[in-house]
Amino acid sequence: MTTSAKLPPGHDEVEASKAPLMEHLIELRTRLIYSLLAFIVAFFACYYFAKPIYQFLAWPLAHAMEGQPERRMIATGVMETFFTYLRVAAFAAMCVSFPIVATQIWMFVAPGLYKHERSAFLPFLFATPVMFFLGAALAYYGLLPVAMKFFLSFEAPGADGALPIQLEARVSEYLSFIMSVIFAFGLSFQLPVLLTLLGRVGIISSAWLVQYRRYAIVFSFVVAAVLTPPDVLSQVALAIPLCLLYEASIWIVRIFERDRAKAAKTREWPNAAE
């Protein structure tokens, strides 16, 4: 005759809670694997096109040196060019694979949201890469060509026994400068997405944003000083769009507040809308 062991109180509840946790962990692992595979595939594809991508990133300097075929960039290390192409491929792979990674994050988070929450968050999922590429495009086509011409203006010809000063940029240093500026602008352009999302869910209000506007302006210049290379031109070129984006966020949050007030009034007085 056998007797079953007596289970402690609450054992069934603990076992039941373990199952959903394991399901979430398995789902998270699956999404991470898909994201990693997307990055790896994009990395090898971008490494195959590393030279054209680098030429694309080198365009601002090449444009500033247009008409001077003797100008060049240099590599001072044996493996510098190789590692430069690796960094180019990694940077391009992050940009290419970001929509897939964002989709995997959304697929992991979406089942835990209500229908109205999904409809509220979904536009921001699309706005995130759009705003990043807008910021990157502003840096690439707007700031960097002007910045390259500005920096080249400090070259000096040799005269009266003085040695000339001529820029021969290292490929790795130039790449670091270009990528840091592009990434800083793309990341900073997420500001209206973040503030609008916080305003949409009611965490902040337009009045709160107006109240702390002066602090936001100071913070914009601090962020620009941290994210951009140590030159005034890049810092100001990033700080000014940040201030404008902050103002745009106030305007967008006010629109959401107005719509929310109208919806609340309609619920309170349903016949008033007729």
N, C-alpha and C positions, 0 to 999 in steps of 0.2 A: 504494500500500500504506500503510495507516494503522496506527499503533501506539497502544495505550491508555497513558495516563499511569500510572505506578506510584504507588499510594496509599501514604501513610506507614503504618508499623505502628500498629495500634490504631485505625485510622480507622473501621472498621466498628463497634467498640464505642462510640466517641464518637458516631457518628451514631445508633446504637441508643438511647443514653441521652438524646439530644435529643428523641426522639419522646415518651417518657413525660412528660418535663418540659413539653413544649408542650401535651400533653393536660391535664396538671394546671393549667397556667396558663389554658387555655381554659375548663376547668371552673370555676376560681376566678372568672374574669371573668363567667361565666354566673351564678354564685351571687350575686356582688356586684350585678349588674344586676337580678336578681330582688329582692334585698333593697332596693335603692334604689327600684325601682318600687313595692314594697309601702309604703315610707315615704312616697313622693310621693302615692300614692293615699290613704293614710291621712291625710296632712297636709291635702289639699284637702277631704276629707270632714270632718275635725275643724275646719277653718276655717269650714266652713258652719255647724257647731254650736258655734262659738267662744263665743258669748254664753251659751248654757246651760251649757257646760263651765266658763266662768268663774264663773257663779253657783254651780255645784257647788263650786268651789274656794273661793268666798267664804263658804260656809255656816258654817265655824267662827266667823268674825267676826260674821256676821249672827246666829248663834245666841247669841253672847255679848251682842249688842246688842238682843236680842229685847225687844219692848215699848217701844222707843224709835224711833218712825218718823221722827224728824227727823235721825237719824244717817245719815252718808253716807261715801263714799270720794271722793277728789279726783284729778284729773289736772292736773299743772302744766305740761305741754308740749303743743304742738299735735298732735304725732304720738304722744304717749304711749299713748293708748288703742288706736290702730292697732297699734303694736308689741307692746302687751300681748296683743292677740288673736293676733298671729303667734306669740308665745312660748307662749301657751296651746295653739294648734294644734300646734306642734312638740312640746311636752311630751306631749300626748295621743297624737300620732301615733307617738312612740317607744314608748309603752306598748302601743298597739294593734298596731303592726307587729312588736313584739319576738318573739312566737311564730313569725311567718313567718321573720324573720331567723334565729332560733335553729334552725328547721327547715332552712334553707338551709346553715347552718354544719354541722349534723349530716349532711346529704346529701353535703357535700364531704368530711367527715372519715371517715364510716362505712365507705366502701369500703376504706380502708387498715387497718381493724381486723379482728381475728379475731372469730369468732362469739361466743366467751365474753367478749371485750372489749366488743363491742356490747351484749350483754345486761347487762354491768356498768355501762356508761355511760348507757344509755338512761333508767333511772329518774331520774338526776340532771338530764337534759334536761327532764323534766317537773317536777322539784322546783324548778328555778331560777325560772320565772315564778310558781309557786305561793308560794314563800317571799317573792319580791319583793312580791307583792300583799298577803300577810299583813303584812309590815312597813309597807307603805304604808297599809293599813287601820288598823293600830294607831296610826300617826301621825295619820291623819285623824280617826278616831272616838274615839281615846283621849287623845292628847296635846294636839292643837291646840285643841279646845274649852276644855280646862282652861287652856291657855297664854293664850288670848285673854282669858278672864275674869281671869287673874292680871295681865296687862299693863294691862287696863282699870281694875284696882283702884288704879293709880297716878294716875288722873285726880284733879284737885282742883277743887272749886268756888271761885269767887272770893268773898272775904270780907275785910272791913276794908281795902278798897283794893287787895287783891291780885288779879292777873289769873287767871282760871280756866285750868285745863289740861284740854283735851278732845282726844281722839284724832280726827284726820281723816286716815286712812291714804291714802297715794298708792297707786294701783292697781298700779303697777309694783313698788314696794317690797314691798307685801303679797304680790304674786304671787311675787317672788323668795324671800321668807321661806317661803311655803307649799311651793313646789316644792323648795326646798333641804331642808326637813324631810322631806317625803315621799320624795324621792330618797335621802336619807341613811338613813332607816329601811329602805327597800326594798333598798338596796345592802348594808347591814349584816346583813340577814337572810340573805344568801348565805353567812355564816360557817359554819353547820353543813353546808351543801352542800359547800363547799370542803374543810372538815376531814374530813367523812365520805368524800369521794372520795379524799383523800390516804390516809386510813386503809384504804380498800377496796383500793387498789393496793399497800399495804404501805410507803408512804413514811414515814408516822408511825404511832405506836402510842398506845394509851390511856395507857400508863405515861409516855410522853413528854409527852403533854398534861397529865397530872397533875403532872409534874415542873415544867412551866413555867406552871402555873396562876396564880401570883402575878404573873408578868410579863404574862400575858394580861389580867388585871384592870386593871393599869396601862395597858396598851396600849388596852384598851376605852375608858377615860376619855380617853386622848389622841385616839383616833379620833373619839369623840363631840365633843370640843372642836373638832376640825378640820372635821368635816362639818356640824355644826349651827350655827345662829346663835349669836352670843356672849351667851348667857344661861344661867344655871346650870340652870334648869328643863329646857330642851331637852337639855342635855348629860347630866344625870343620867337623864332619861327614856330616852335612847338607850343609855347605858353599862350600866344595869341589865339590859335585855334582852340586850345583847351578852354579859354575864357568864353569864346563864342559858342562852343558846344555846351558849356554850362548854361548859358543864356537860352540856348535852344531847348535844353532839358526842362527849364522852368516853363517855357511855353507849352511843351508837350504835356507835362504833368498837369498844367492848368486845363488843357483840353480834356484829359481823363477825369479830372475833378468835376468839370462842367457836365460831362456825360453821366458821371456817377450821380450827380445831384439831380439831373433830369430823370434818370431811371428811378431814383428813390421817390421823387415827387409823383411819378406815374404810378408807382406801387401804392403810394399813400392816397392819391386821388385818381383812381383809374378812369373816371369819366371825364377828367380834365383834358386828356389827350384827344378826346373825340371832338 
